[in-house]
Amino acid sequence: MAVQRICDPMLPELSRIFNAPIREVSQVISFFAIAYGLMQLFYGPVGDRFGKYRVVMLAAIACTVGCGVSALSTNLAFLVAARVGTALAAAAIIPLSLAWVGDVVHYENRQETLARVGLGTMLGITAGQLFGGLLTDTLGWRWAFVLVAGAFAVVSFLMWQQLAHLEPTTHHTHTPTGFFKQLRQVAHNPWARVFLSITLIEGATVFGVLAVTAAHLHQVHHISLTLAGGTTALFGLGGMAYMATAKMTIRRFGEVGLARYGGIAFGLAFLVIAFTPWWQMALPACFVAGFGFAMFHNTMQAKATQMVPTARGTGVTLFAGFLFLGQSLGVLVLAELFSHFSSDFILGADAMVVVGLGLFLSHAIAKRNATQADHV
């Protein structure tokens, strides 16, 4: 998540350095997301066949190289190409990690476990945006990529040390019956079609608007990139607050409540970010938005691990593929809208869509649970 979000607060500086408009430099985010999303379909069957943990470790090694090349970029086209190369490897990490959890944890405890695993995701969002802005303002944007490359190198080594102990646990699951057969099963499943449609919209609205929030704060309130990046980093801290209270929150609200109130919290918080005349109000708003996002997305992750139980790696990577395809489309559309509308209007409209999405997901889950209970 850090390598995905590291460029968010960089956009104004990259626009200045490479003498290109925001719409063009945003390719370092949107092209990353496109490559990331497309590669999901590749890594699903690879993880099911060769071991999810092993594939994640190799991907982390490749990301070390990709971030190093990004730091050495001499022009925008080279940087975009390096980002795409990094995305080709990074695509394996989160979905196969979630699928690995699905392999070893029963569904009754899975959402709580995924919430704990999600601490890494939230910390990545926080670190990527915070250090992306801080290092861009101080040492220079290249050092942000050096930092992430070093982190990947350390994690790769630690994973290699644990490989012999953890890899065997991934081989007790069902043998896949064929990737394209699984795709046909998903395509003919009404719930899967609804779920993946929600996933696509989530990627476009939630992750898309997150990519331009720092730029909005910088341009509208004229605060530094460090301050803008640090403010949006509170989104990650809000997510971590949810992870810390997940056990209690999950039991209190259940899947339906988490989806409903998570979407509402995110949407209301971004209405504040969009229209507040005081940038300081964005501080608690980003925190609340992160908490709401984690409620909503944690529910989506748990549901994704059960979409194709007989080939969980393939199923979860389909979920991730739609999520980041939505993200790439969202960044492209939002960047284009910035040329025609004010950023406060764009963020506000996006927030209302997320509220509607949370209400729809909660309704869809309740209806599906009732249907399954009737069959039982």
C-alpha positions as CSV (number, residue, x, y, z in Angstrom):
1,M,0.0,0.0,0.0
2,A,2.9,2.4,0.6
3,V,4.2,1.9,-2.9
4,Q,0.8,2.6,-4.3
5,R,0.2,5.7,-2.3
6,I,3.7,7.2,-2.3
7,C,3.0,9.3,-5.3
8,D,-0.2,10.9,-4.1
9,P,1.3,14.0,-2.4
10,M,4.1,14.2,-5.1
11,L,1.8,15.2,-7.9
12,P,2.2,19.0,-7.7
13,E,6.0,18.6,-7.4
14,L,6.2,16.1,-10.2
15,S,4.1,18.5,-12.3
16,R,6.7,21.3,-11.6
17,I,9.8,19.1,-12.1
18,F,8.7,17.5,-15.3
19,N,6.8,20.7,-16.6
20,A,3.6,18.7,-17.1
21,P,0.0,19.2,-16.0
22,I,-1.5,17.3,-13.1
23,R,-3.6,15.2,-15.5
24,E,-0.4,13.9,-17.2
25,V,1.7,13.3,-14.1
26,S,-1.2,11.4,-12.5
27,Q,-0.2,8.6,-14.8
28,V,2.3,7.5,-12.2
29,I,-0.8,6.5,-10.1
30,S,-3.4,5.6,-12.8
31,F,-1.0,3.5,-15.0
32,F,0.3,1.7,-11.8
33,A,-3.3,0.9,-10.9
34,I,-4.1,-0.4,-14.5
35,A,-1.1,-2.7,-14.5
36,Y,-1.9,-3.8,-11.0
37,G,-5.5,-4.6,-11.8
38,L,-4.7,-6.5,-15.0
39,M,-2.1,-8.7,-13.3
40,Q,-4.6,-9.9,-10.7
41,L,-5.9,-12.5,-13.2
42,F,-2.4,-13.8,-13.6
43,Y,-1.3,-14.2,-10.0
44,G,-4.5,-16.0,-8.8
45,P,-3.9,-19.3,-10.5
46,V,-0.1,-18.9,-10.0
47,G,-0.6,-18.6,-6.3
48,D,-3.0,-21.6,-6.2
49,R,-0.5,-23.7,-8.1
50,F,3.0,-22.7,-6.7
51,G,2.1,-21.5,-3.2
52,K,0.8,-18.1,-2.2
53,Y,3.5,-17.3,0.4
54,R,6.3,-18.1,-2.0
55,V,4.9,-16.0,-4.8
56,V,4.4,-13.0,-2.4
57,M,8.0,-13.3,-1.3
58,L,9.3,-13.2,-4.9
59,A,7.0,-10.3,-5.7
60,A,8.5,-8.3,-2.8
61,I,12.0,-8.9,-4.2
62,A,10.9,-7.6,-7.6
63,C,9.3,-4.5,-6.0
64,T,12.7,-3.7,-4.4
65,V,14.2,-3.5,-7.9
66,G,11.2,-1.5,-9.2
67,C,11.3,1.1,-6.5
68,G,15.1,1.5,-7.0
69,V,14.6,2.1,-10.8
70,S,11.8,4.6,-10.0
71,A,14.3,6.6,-7.9
72,L,16.7,6.8,-10.8
73,S,14.1,8.0,-13.3
74,T,15.3,10.9,-15.5
75,N,12.0,11.9,-17.1
76,L,8.2,11.4,-16.6
77,A,7.9,8.6,-19.2
78,F,10.7,6.6,-17.5
79,L,9.1,7.1,-14.1
80,V,5.7,5.9,-15.4
81,A,7.4,2.9,-17.0
82,A,9.2,2.1,-13.7
83,R,5.9,2.4,-11.8
84,V,4.2,0.0,-14.2
85,G,7.1,-2.5,-13.7
86,T,6.7,-2.2,-10.0
87,A,3.0,-2.7,-10.3
88,L,3.4,-5.9,-12.3
89,A,5.1,-7.4,-9.2
90,A,3.2,-5.6,-6.4
91,A,-0.1,-7.0,-7.8
92,A,0.6,-10.4,-6.1
93,I,1.1,-9.2,-2.6
94,I,-2.2,-8.1,-1.1
95,P,-4.6,-10.5,-2.8
96,L,-2.5,-13.6,-2.3
97,S,-1.9,-12.6,1.3
98,L,-5.6,-12.3,1.9
99,A,-6.1,-15.7,0.1
100,W,-3.5,-17.3,2.3
101,V,-5.4,-16.1,5.4
102,G,-8.5,-17.6,3.8
103,D,-6.7,-20.9,3.5
104,V,-5.7,-21.2,7.2
105,V,-8.5,-19.4,9.1
106,H,-12.1,-20.5,9.4
107,Y,-14.8,-18.0,8.1
108,E,-16.2,-17.4,11.6
109,N,-12.9,-15.9,12.7
110,R,-11.7,-14.6,9.3
111,Q,-13.1,-11.0,9.3
112,E,-11.4,-10.4,12.7
113,T,-8.1,-11.9,11.4
114,L,-8.3,-9.9,8.2
115,A,-8.8,-6.8,10.3
116,R,-5.5,-7.5,12.1
117,V,-3.8,-8.2,8.9
118,G,-5.3,-4.9,7.6
119,L,-3.1,-3.0,10.1
120,G,-0.3,-3.4,7.6
121,T,-2.5,-2.0,4.8
122,M,-3.5,1.0,6.8
123,L,0.1,1.6,8.0
124,G,1.1,1.5,4.3
125,I,-1.4,4.1,3.4
126,T,-0.2,6.3,6.2
127,A,3.5,5.8,5.6
128,G,3.1,6.2,1.8
129,Q,1.3,9.5,2.0
130,L,3.2,10.9,4.9
131,F,6.7,10.1,3.7
132,G,5.8,10.8,0.1
133,G,5.0,14.4,1.1
134,L,7.7,14.8,3.7
135,L,10.6,13.5,1.6
136,T,9.4,15.4,-1.5
137,D,9.5,18.6,0.5
138,T,12.9,17.9,2.2
139,L,15.4,15.5,0.5
140,G,13.5,15.2,-2.8
141,W,10.9,12.9,-4.3
142,R,13.5,10.3,-5.3
143,W,14.3,9.5,-1.7
144,A,10.7,8.4,-1.1
145,F,11.3,5.6,-3.6
146,V,14.6,4.8,-1.9
147,L,12.8,4.4,1.4
148,V,10.2,2.0,0.0
149,A,12.9,0.0,-1.8
150,G,14.7,-0.5,1.5
151,A,11.5,-1.6,3.2
152,F,10.8,-4.2,0.5
153,A,14.4,-5.5,0.8
154,V,14.0,-6.0,4.5
155,V,10.6,-7.7,4.2
156,S,11.9,-10.0,1.4
157,F,14.7,-11.2,3.7
158,L,12.3,-11.8,6.6
159,M,9.9,-13.7,4.4
160,W,12.7,-15.9,3.1
161,Q,13.6,-16.8,6.6
162,Q,10.1,-18.0,7.4
163,L,9.4,-19.7,4.0
164,A,10.2,-23.2,5.2
165,H,7.9,-22.9,8.2
166,L,4.9,-21.3,6.5
167,E,4.7,-22.5,2.9
168,P,3.4,-26.0,3.7
169,T,0.3,-24.6,5.3
170,T,-0.9,-23.5,1.8
171,H,-1.3,-27.0,0.3
172,H,-4.3,-28.4,2.2
173,T,-6.9,-26.4,0.1
174,H,-8.9,-27.6,-2.8
175,T,-7.2,-28.3,-6.1
176,P,-8.3,-25.7,-8.7
177,T,-10.4,-27.1,-11.6
178,G,-9.1,-24.6,-14.1
179,F,-8.9,-20.8,-14.1
180,F,-11.3,-20.2,-17.0
181,K,-13.8,-22.6,-15.6
182,Q,-13.7,-20.6,-12.4
183,L,-14.3,-17.4,-14.4
184,R,-17.4,-18.9,-16.0
185,Q,-18.7,-20.0,-12.6
186,V,-18.3,-16.4,-11.3
187,A,-19.9,-14.9,-14.4
188,H,-23.0,-17.1,-14.0
189,N,-23.3,-16.4,-10.3
190,P,-25.7,-13.5,-9.6
191,W,-24.2,-12.6,-6.2
192,A,-20.7,-12.6,-7.7
193,R,-21.8,-10.2,-10.4
194,V,-23.3,-7.9,-7.9
195,F,-20.3,-8.1,-5.5
196,L,-17.7,-7.4,-8.2
197,S,-19.8,-4.5,-9.5
198,I,-19.7,-3.0,-6.0
199,T,-16.0,-3.7,-5.9
200,L,-15.4,-1.8,-9.1
201,I,-17.4,1.3,-7.8
202,E,-15.5,1.1,-4.5
203,G,-12.2,1.3,-6.3
204,A,-13.3,4.2,-8.4
205,T,-14.9,6.3,-5.6
206,V,-12.9,5.5,-2.5
207,F,-9.4,4.9,-3.8
208,G,-9.8,7.4,-6.7
209,V,-10.7,10.3,-4.4
210,L,-8.0,9.4,-1.9
211,A,-5.4,9.8,-4.7
212,V,-6.4,13.5,-5.2
213,T,-7.2,14.5,-1.6
214,A,-3.6,15.8,-0.9
215,A,-3.6,17.8,-4.1
216,H,-7.0,19.3,-3.1
217,L,-5.8,20.4,0.3
218,H,-2.5,21.8,-1.2
219,Q,-4.2,23.8,-3.9
220,V,-7.4,25.0,-2.1
221,H,-5.9,25.8,1.3
222,H,-2.3,26.5,0.1
223,I,-0.7,24.3,2.7
224,S,2.7,22.5,2.1
225,L,2.9,19.1,0.6
226,T,4.2,17.8,3.9
227,L,1.2,19.1,5.7
228,A,-1.2,17.9,3.0
229,G,0.3,14.4,3.0
230,G,0.4,14.3,6.8
231,T,-3.3,15.3,6.9
232,T,-4.4,12.6,4.4
233,A,-2.2,10.1,6.3
234,L,-4.7,10.4,9.2
235,F,-6.9,8.3,6.9
236,G,-4.6,5.4,7.6
237,L,-4.6,6.1,11.3
238,G,-8.4,6.0,11.3
239,G,-8.2,2.6,9.6
240,M,-5.8,1.4,12.2
241,A,-8.1,2.6,15.0
242,Y,-10.8,0.3,13.5
243,M,-8.4,-2.6,13.3
244,A,-7.5,-2.1,17.0
245,T,-11.2,-2.2,17.9
246,A,-12.3,-4.6,15.2
247,K,-13.3,-7.5,17.6
248,M,-15.7,-5.3,19.5
249,T,-16.9,-3.4,16.4
250,I,-17.6,-6.5,14.3
251,R,-19.6,-8.1,17.1
252,R,-21.5,-4.9,17.7
253,F,-22.6,-4.1,14.1
254,G,-22.1,-7.3,12.1
255,E,-21.5,-7.4,8.4
256,V,-24.6,-5.4,7.5
257,G,-24.0,-2.6,10.0
258,L,-20.3,-2.4,9.1
259,A,-21.2,-1.9,5.4
260,R,-23.9,0.7,6.1
261,Y,-22.3,2.8,8.7
262,G,-18.8,2.5,7.1
263,G,-20.1,4.0,3.9
264,I,-22.0,6.8,5.7
265,A,-19.0,7.7,7.9
266,F,-16.7,7.9,4.8
267,G,-19.1,10.0,2.8
268,L,-19.9,12.5,5.6
269,A,-16.2,12.9,6.4
270,F,-15.3,13.7,2.7
271,L,-18.1,16.2,2.5
272,V,-16.3,18.0,5.3
273,I,-13.0,17.7,3.5
274,A,-14.5,19.0,0.3
275,F,-16.3,22.1,1.7
276,T,-14.7,23.2,4.9
277,P,-13.2,26.7,4.8
278,W,-10.6,25.6,7.4
279,W,-8.1,23.0,6.5
280,Q,-7.8,22.0,10.1
281,M,-11.2,20.4,9.9
282,A,-9.7,17.9,7.4
283,L,-7.6,16.4,10.2
284,P,-10.5,14.7,12.1
285,A,-12.4,14.2,8.9
286,C,-9.6,12.1,7.4
287,F,-9.4,10.1,10.5
288,V,-13.2,9.4,10.5
289,A,-13.0,8.6,6.7
290,G,-10.3,6.0,7.4
291,F,-12.3,4.4,10.1
292,G,-15.4,4.2,7.9
293,F,-13.4,2.9,5.0
294,A,-11.9,0.1,7.1
295,M,-15.4,-0.9,8.3
296,F,-16.7,-1.1,4.7
297,H,-13.6,-2.6,3.1
298,N,-13.0,-5.2,5.8
299,T,-16.5,-6.6,5.1
300,M,-15.7,-6.7,1.4
301,Q,-12.5,-8.6,2.0
302,A,-14.2,-11.2,4.1
303,K,-16.9,-11.8,1.5
304,A,-14.2,-12.0,-1.3
305,T,-12.4,-14.9,0.4
306,Q,-15.6,-17.0,0.0
307,M,-16.5,-16.0,-3.6
308,V,-14.6,-19.0,-5.1
309,P,-13.7,-21.3,-2.2
310,T,-12.4,-24.1,-4.4
311,A,-9.7,-21.7,-5.8
312,R,-9.4,-19.0,-3.3
313,G,-6.3,-17.4,-4.8
314,T,-8.2,-16.9,-8.1
315,G,-11.3,-15.7,-6.4
316,V,-9.6,-13.1,-4.2
317,T,-7.4,-11.8,-7.1
318,L,-10.6,-11.3,-9.2
319,F,-11.8,-9.1,-6.3
320,A,-8.5,-7.2,-6.2
321,G,-8.5,-6.9,-10.0
322,F,-11.9,-5.2,-10.1
323,L,-10.9,-3.1,-7.1
324,F,-7.8,-1.6,-8.8
325,L,-9.4,-1.5,-12.2
326,G,-11.9,0.8,-10.5
327,Q,-9.1,2.7,-8.9
328,S,-7.4,3.4,-12.2
329,L,-10.6,4.5,-13.9
330,G,-11.4,6.6,-10.9
331,V,-8.1,8.4,-11.0
332,L,-8.3,9.0,-14.7
333,V,-11.9,10.3,-14.5
334,L,-11.2,12.5,-11.5
335,A,-8.1,14.0,-13.0
336,E,-10.1,14.8,-16.1
337,L,-12.9,16.3,-14.1
338,F,-10.4,18.6,-12.3
339,S,-10.0,20.3,-15.7
340,H,-13.7,21.2,-15.7
341,F,-15.0,21.4,-12.2
342,S,-13.7,22.6,-8.8
343,S,-12.1,20.0,-6.6
344,D,-14.6,20.6,-3.7
345,F,-17.5,19.8,-6.0
346,I,-15.8,16.6,-7.2
347,L,-15.0,15.4,-3.7
348,G,-18.5,16.2,-2.5
349,A,-20.2,14.3,-5.3
350,D,-17.9,11.4,-4.8
351,A,-18.7,11.3,-1.1
352,M,-22.5,11.0,-1.8
353,V,-21.8,8.1,-4.2
354,V,-20.0,6.3,-1.4
355,V,-22.9,6.8,1.0
356,G,-25.2,5.2,-1.5
357,L,-22.7,2.4,-2.1
358,G,-22.6,1.6,1.6
359,L,-26.4,1.5,1.9
360,F,-26.7,-0.7,-1.2
361,L,-24.0,-3.2,0.0
362,S,-25.6,-3.5,3.4
363,H,-29.0,-4.2,1.7
364,A,-27.4,-6.8,-0.6
365,I,-25.6,-8.6,2.2
366,A,-28.8,-8.7,4.3
367,K,-30.8,-10.1,1.4
368,R,-28.2,-12.7,0.6
369,N,-27.9,-13.8,4.2
370,A,-31.7,-14.2,4.4
371,T,-31.7,-16.2,1.2
372,Q,-29.0,-18.6,2.5
373,A,-30.9,-19.0,5.8
374,D,-34.0,-20.0,3.9
375,H,-32.0,-22.6,2.0
376,V,-30.7,-24.0,5.2
